Amino acid sequence: MIEQKDLCDYGLSGSGALGAYVRNKQNIQELLILAQDAAMQTSPNIAVPAVLTSYIDTAVTNVLFDPRNATKLAREVKAGSWTTSTYIFRVAEGLGYIAPYGDFSPNGRSDVNYNFPRREQAKFQTVIEYGDFEEELLAEAKINYIADKQRAAALTVSIASNYFYLYGVKGMEVYGYLNDPNLNAAIAASPTGTDGGIKWSTKDTLAIYNDILTLFAELVNQNKNITANYKIKLALSPSCNVELGKATQYNISVMDMLNKYFVGGIEIIVLPELEESNGDSQMIMSVEEIDGEQVAEAAFGEKFRVFPLVREMSGQKQKIAFSTYGSIIKQPSGIAVMTGI
């Protein structure tokens, strides 16, 4: 039997090796040869691939965009079709005067005056396309590529329509709720804030409330039919909307005061488009109808027209179209604007 010393001479150590029984040196030589043959042939392990320890969420998180609330200012209506070139609406104004009665007197006269304002229709389109390979490749990642493309087209049309309802189409007789030529001139906010500031960020609860009341007074001055019993719409930028939460030392906020005064109800509409590039904001106050007559309409000829799918050599294309007249302001006296807040 080989002694422990002999084993160590051959480079074998450890409790297992030292307790091994080897009959002769020949056996030891064979053992060493086997150990050499069993040497590692691959690269040393450094770590488990990260992909094998990753959790992949199958839910898709969509990017959120600004709210599109133009249709809360004016109801959306379909007018004609996408082949319609012009939107014409009739305006009738009754007028006259009286005279003392006399059996044979011809004095006094009543009449009606008509106008026929017109708006053009603008048509736009967007196109989606996808290749066969990319569709199948993304399917391996459990992504519904075609549905996401269609959703993107719907979002694109929605954003564009919202913009046209507010600003119209440049170079055409298509106007928006913010720039219709028949709207009355905007009024400026009062300099009642800190150091004579006009922005709401510099004003307290009462000063902000008074600005809104001043705008309501302008609305009433434009049309004497409007009272606090009407349902009022107040459009504000996101930052100004926050200011409605300002409260007095008695915990009475601007919103509390508005709800108390406007007994017909007041609807707050958040419009990011009212935030101007210089940091100023404007607000719009309006009513939906006056004495049964609609104030404004967001009109379209074609909301969302999907054309047939076109097959390419190794992919597909599809066109989506829509059309708009912008916002049709029928009663400009039902809309008032204040700038500088």
Secondary structure as GFF3:
##gff-version 3
##sequence-region A 1 341
A	DSSP	alpha_helix	4	9	.	.	.	ID=ss1
A	DSSP	alpha_helix	15	18	.	.	.	ID=ss2
A	DSSP	alpha_helix	25	37	.	.	.	ID=ss3
A	DSSP	three_ten_helix	50	53	.	.	.	ID=ss4
A	DSSP	alpha_helix	70	73	.	.	.	ID=ss5
A	DSSP	beta_strand	75	78	.	.	.	ID=ss6
A	DSSP	beta_strand	86	88	.	.	.	ID=ss7
A	DSSP	beta_strand	91	97	.	.	.	ID=ss8
A	DSSP	beta_strand	109	115	.	.	.	ID=ss9
A	DSSP	beta_strand	118	120	.	.	.	ID=ss10
A	DSSP	beta_strand	122	131	.	.	.	ID=ss11
A	DSSP	alpha_helix	132	140	.	.	.	ID=ss12
A	DSSP	alpha_helix	145	167	.	.	.	ID=ss13
A	DSSP	beta_strand	187	188	.	.	.	ID=ss14
A	DSSP	three_ten_helix	194	196	.	.	.	ID=ss15
A	DSSP	three_ten_helix	200	202	.	.	.	ID=ss16
A	DSSP	alpha_helix	205	222	.	.	.	ID=ss17
A	DSSP	beta_strand	232	236	.	.	.	ID=ss18
A	DSSP	alpha_helix	238	243	.	.	.	ID=ss19
A	DSSP	alpha_helix	254	261	.	.	.	ID=ss20
A	DSSP	beta_strand	266	270	.	.	.	ID=ss21
A	DSSP	three_ten_helix	272	274	.	.	.	ID=ss22
A	DSSP	beta_strand	282	287	.	.	.	ID=ss23
A	DSSP	beta_strand	289	290	.	.	.	ID=ss24
A	DSSP	beta_strand	293	294	.	.	.	ID=ss25
A	DSSP	beta_strand	296	300	.	.	.	ID=ss26
A	DSSP	beta_strand	305	306	.	.	.	ID=ss27
A	DSSP	beta_strand	310	311	.	.	.	ID=ss28
A	DSSP	beta_strand	315	324	.	.	.	ID=ss29
A	DSSP	beta_strand	326	329	.	.	.	ID=ss30
A	DSSP	three_ten_helix	332	334	.	.	.	ID=ss31
A	DSSP	beta_strand	335	339	.	.	.	ID=ss32
###
